[in-house]
Amino acid sequence: MQTHDTVAESSRIRPLRRTEYERLVELGAFENEKIELMHGEIVYMSPQGYEHYYAVGQLNNLLAPALHRRALVLMQAPIAAGPTSEPEPDISVLPLDAMDEGIANRAHLIIEVAHSSLHIDRTEKLPLYASAGFPEVWLVDVNARALFVHRQPAGDAWAEVFRVVEGGTVSMLAFPDVTIEVAQLFPPRKK
């Protein structure tokens, strides 16, 4: 006779591994779907509004030329974050050789731009990026028109977190000469 504990144990869901997910993607299993792998689960990505893609475009326009031949700047490309997660950050700044053997698993900087996804980015993605050991993550909050810098991962948290608002600037840890004016990330205010 099965007890409640053995039934619960046998009905547990096994997380999808990153390698399995990548194979399914290669086979076209998720054609035309905007998804990412988080903690072994396939998660739909939030739709992007004007403020979101404005910030992503601005970040790309500012970072790509400043880091030319020093780092790869990718938009919405997958990154390996442990054996069961493959999120697609809005911007990844990678070492030049990070993709030599497939999907990158290291980065100088990860950037997420949040509008409707702010809660998920804060409660799920930031801890995931910390536990994967990425040294720096920026979270652009388009609603607050602010950028939150997260540095020094410690387990699934960050030892250093600070906010930079419009009028302020922020520099990357890996490339301190690359400075971004936070105001440039947001559309002009309507008059």
N, C-alpha and C positions, 0 to 999 in steps of 0.2 A: 504494500500500500504506500502511495506517495504522500508525503507530508506537505504542508503548505510551503515549507522552506525549499524542498526539492523542486516543486512546481515553479516557484519564483525563480530559483536558480536556473532551471532549464529554459525558461522563457525570456531570459535576459537577451537583449539585443547586442550583437557584436559590432563594435565600431568598424566602419570601412577604413581600410588602410590607404595611405596616400598612393602607394604603388597600384593598388586595385582601382582607385579613383582615376588615376592617370590613364590606365589601360581602357577603362570605360569611356573616357573622353576621346582617346585615340580611335575607338571603335564607333564614335558618333552617337553614343547613348544619350547625350544631353544636347544634341544639336539645337541651336537657337535658344538655349535656356541660359539665363544669367544666374549662375550658381557658384558656390565655393564650398570647399570642404572644411568644416570646423569641428574639431574634436570627434572625428569619425562620422559626422552627420552631414548630409548634403543640405545646404541652406540657400534659400533664394536671396539674391542681393537686392538691396533697396533701390527703388527707382531714383534717377538723378534729376534734380531740378536745375534751373538756370544758375542759382548761386553756387551749386555744387560743381557743375562743369566749368563755370567761370574760374573758380579757385584752382581746379585741377589744371586747366589750361594755363593759367598764370604761373603756377608752380613749375610746370614743364618749360614754359618760355623763359623763366628766370634761371632755373637750375641747369638745363641741358647745355646752353652755351658756356656757363660758368665752369662746368665740370667736363667740358669737351676733352677727350683723351686722358682724363683722370679717373672717371667713373662712368658707369652706365646709368642712365636715367630712363626708367621704364614707367609707362602708364598702364595701370590695371592689368598687370601681368602676375601670374601665380608665383608664389614663393613657398618653399617648403618650411613649415614651422612645426617640426616634429613628425612622428610616424603617422599621425591621424589627422593632420591639418594642412591645408593648402589654400590659405586665403589669397585674395587678389587685392592688395592695397592699391589705393588710388595712384600713389607714386612710390617707387622704390629706387633708392640710390645704391647701386651695387658696385663691388670691386670689379675691375675690368675683366677678370677671369672667372667671375662667379657663375657664369652659365656654361663654362667649358664642358661640363659633364651632365648637362640637363638643367632642370629647373633649379634655380639658385636656392641655397639654404643659408646664405649669409648676406648681410647688407650693412652699409654704413648708416643708412637712414630709411625708415619706413614712414610714409605720410598717409593718413586717413583724413578725408574731408567728410564732415558730418553735417547733415541737415536733419532728415527724418531718422537717420541711423545712429544718432548720438548715443542713445542708451546702450545699444548693442556694441558699438565701438568701445565705449567705456567699460562695460561689464564683461564683454567676451573677448574682443580683439586685443585690447591693451594687455590683459593678463596673459593671453596666448603669446603675444610678441615678447613679453618679458620672459616667460618660461622658455621660449625658444632662444633667448640670449641675444636678441637684437639690441645693440648698444643705445640706440636713440629712436624714438618714435614721436612724431608730431601729430597732434589731433587738431585739425582746423574746424572750429565750431562756427559755421556760417551764420547761425542765428545770433550768437553773441558777438560776432565779428572779432573773434579772438583766436589765438593759437596757443595750445597747451603743449609744452615741451616735456617729454618723459625721457629720463636718462638713468643710467646705472640700474639695470635690471637686477632684481633680488627675488628669486623664486618666481612667483607670478605677479609681482608688484614692482614698483619703481622707487628707488631711494631718493631720486631727485625729480620733482615736478614743479613747473612754474608756468605762469600765464603771461603772454605778451599780447597787448592790445594794440589797436590802431595807433599809429604814432611811434610805436616801438619797432625794434629790429631784432632779428634772431640769426645766429650763425650756427653752422653745423659743427659738431664735435670733430668729425673726421677732416673737415675742410674749413677751418675757422676764417679763412679769407672770403668765403662765400656767405654773404649777408643778404637777408631778405627783409624788405620793409613789409610789415604785416598788412598795412593799409592796401598794398598792391593786390592782395588776395581777394578783395571784395569789390563787387560792382560799385560804381559811384552811388552815393545816396540820392534818392529821388527828392527833388525840391518841391 
